[in-house]
């Protein structure tokens, strides 16, 4: 055999291939793996040599897997899941001496709500423990947990795939925020005044909760198109714009309370029926009894349960 043509590949190479098969984009794969695009390209070159196949070809702006790559996909996932099952630790977990890295999937809102307290408690429990936070993308949460590229996800994910465990943390609602001194402030909590004001809508994205999309559709249906002043992909950005305009932004209540305090805004209940947000932590059942994972889940539950 020509060893230069068929170089050895390792577990990390296979994990890179798994992410590429799912993302079909070098830049996104690098972001999820916490590395650079040139590093992913080098791994892809090694994989191509090993399998003696291009694995991906360009079709417009996207990478499409070859027939060989599609054949590899299922056995590859079986190998990764099997390896993780073999390496799940049953030894007692001592955070004080562990240097473990926990990989979390969080939305932008979740990073603001959870990370300050969670980071502080993890730091106090073990000086060498680390948190690695990745974006909560509803399209890939299940596969990232299944492949062990992430340990835990926190968010609203109805209809999660089989094999995932779910523990409810709390229910959040929606609040609206406006600047202090808004000329119609007294009337905004009433339906007529609310629907007569200008609004900033936060567009649903793959990095948001399921309830965000429903809320966006409900607001869009209730409001006159000429009163939608701006559409944005970020709740934080909408709050910054509200600070300097007479528009209203509607967002998850915990975030609304945070931005109201930080930006000196007024938060109030919107006079519309909007869906609740059911926040839970999710993990793969394979990690159910793993001591370190169980320790992290218990900490999160104790910190953030309703």
ChimeraX attribute file (.defattr): number of C-alpha atoms within 10 A of each C-alpha:
attribute: neighborCount
match mode: 1-to-1
recipient: residues
	/A:1	5
	/A:2	6
	/A:3	9
	/A:4	10
	/A:5	13
	/A:6	15
	/A:7	14
	/A:8	12
	/A:9	14
	/A:10	10
	/A:11	11
	/A:12	12
	/A:13	16
	/A:14	18
	/A:15	18
	/A:16	21
	/A:17	23
	/A:18	23
	/A:19	21
	/A:20	23
	/A:21	20
	/A:22	16
	/A:23	17
	/A:24	20
	/A:25	16
	/A:26	20
	/A:27	17
	/A:28	15
	/A:29	22
	/A:30	19
	/A:31	13
	/A:32	18
	/A:33	18
	/A:34	12
	/A:35	12
	/A:36	15
	/A:37	17
	/A:38	12
	/A:39	12
	/A:40	20
	/A:41	15
	/A:42	12
	/A:43	19
	/A:44	21
	/A:45	14
	/A:46	19
	/A:47	23
	/A:48	18
	/A:49	19
	/A:50	16
	/A:51	16
	/A:52	12
	/A:53	14
	/A:54	16
	/A:55	23
	/A:56	20
	/A:57	12
	/A:58	10
	/A:59	9
	/A:60	7
	/A:61	8
	/A:62	13
	/A:63	17
	/A:64	19
	/A:65	20
	/A:66	14
	/A:67	12
	/A:68	14
	/A:69	19
	/A:70	14
	/A:71	11
	/A:72	16
	/A:73	15
	/A:74	11
	/A:75	11
	/A:76	16
	/A:77	17
	/A:78	12
	/A:79	14
	/A:80	19
	/A:81	15
	/A:82	12
	/A:83	13
	/A:84	16
	/A:85	13
	/A:86	9
	/A:87	8
	/A:88	15
	/A:89	15
	/A:90	10
	/A:91	9
	/A:92	9
	/A:93	16
	/A:94	13
	/A:95	19
	/A:96	14
	/A:97	12
	/A:98	15
	/A:99	13
	/A:100	14
	/A:101	12
	/A:102	16
	/A:103	18
	/A:104	20
	/A:105	26
	/A:106	24
	/A:107	22
	/A:108	15
	/A:109	20
	/A:110	19
	/A:111	17
	/A:112	15
	/A:113	16
	/A:114	15
	/A:115	15
	/A:116	10
	/A:117	14
	/A:118	18
	/A:119	14
	/A:120	10
	/A:121	14
	/A:122	19
	/A:123	16
	/A:124	13
	/A:125	15
	/A:126	16
	/A:127	13
	/A:128	15
	/A:129	18
	/A:130	16
	/A:131	15
	/A:132	12
	/A:133	19
	/A:134	20
	/A:135	20
	/A:136	24
	/A:137	18
	/A:138	20
	/A:139	11
	/A:140	15
	/A:141	23
	/A:142	22
	/A:143	17
	/A:144	23
	/A:145	24
	/A:146	24
	/A:147	21
	/A:148	20
	/A:149	19
	/A:150	23
	/A:151	21
	/A:152	24
	/A:153	27
	/A:154	25
	/A:155	23
	/A:156	24
	/A:157	23
	/A:158	12
	/A:159	6
	/A:160	14
	/A:161	13
	/A:162	10
	/A:163	13
	/A:164	16
	/A:165	17
	/A:166	17
	/A:167	14
	/A:168	17
	/A:169	19
	/A:170	13
	/A:171	14
	/A:172	16
	/A:173	16
	/A:174	24
	/A:175	21
	/A:176	25
	/A:177	26
	/A:178	26
	/A:179	23
	/A:180	17
	/A:181	10
	/A:182	16
	/A:183	10
	/A:184	13
	/A:185	16
	/A:186	9
	/A:187	13
	/A:188	22
	/A:189	18
	/A:190	13
	/A:191	12
	/A:192	11
	/A:193	14
	/A:194	20
	/A:195	19
	/A:196	14
	/A:197	18
	/A:198	20
	/A:199	28
	/A:200	22
	/A:201	25
	/A:202	22
	/A:203	16
	/A:204	19
	/A:205	14
	/A:206	14
	/A:207	19
	/A:208	24
	/A:209	24
	/A:210	19
	/A:211	21
	/A:212	22
	/A:213	16
	/A:214	15
	/A:215	23
	/A:216	17
	/A:217	14
	/A:218	15
	/A:219	19
	/A:220	15
	/A:221	10
	/A:222	10
	/A:223	16
	/A:224	14
	/A:225	11
	/A:226	8
	/A:227	15
	/A:228	17
	/A:229	14
	/A:230	14
	/A:231	12
	/A:232	13
	/A:233	14
	/A:234	18
	/A:235	22
	/A:236	19
	/A:237	13
	/A:238	23
	/A:239	27
	/A:240	15
	/A:241	18
	/A:242	21
	/A:243	21
	/A:244	11
	/A:245	13
	/A:246	20
	/A:247	23
	/A:248	27
	/A:249	26
	/A:250	26
	/A:251	26
	/A:252	18
	/A:253	21
	/A:254	17
	/A:255	21
	/A:256	25
	/A:257	18
	/A:258	15
	/A:259	20
	/A:260	21
	/A:261	12
	/A:262	9
	/A:263	14
	/A:264	14
	/A:265	22
	/A:266	20
	/A:267	25
	/A:268	18
	/A:269	15
	/A:270	20
	/A:271	16
	/A:272	16
	/A:273	10
	/A:274	17
	/A:275	16
	/A:276	17
	/A:277	20
	/A:278	18
	/A:279	22
	/A:280	21
	/A:281	20
	/A:282	24
	/A:283	25
	/A:284	23
	/A:285	15
	/A:286	17
	/A:287	22
	/A:288	13
	/A:289	13
	/A:290	16
	/A:291	17
	/A:292	21
	/A:293	19
	/A:294	14
	/A:295	15
	/A:296	17
	/A:297	18
	/A:298	11
	/A:299	14
	/A:300	19
	/A:301	17
	/A:302	11
	/A:303	14
	/A:304	16
	/A:305	13
	/A:306	11
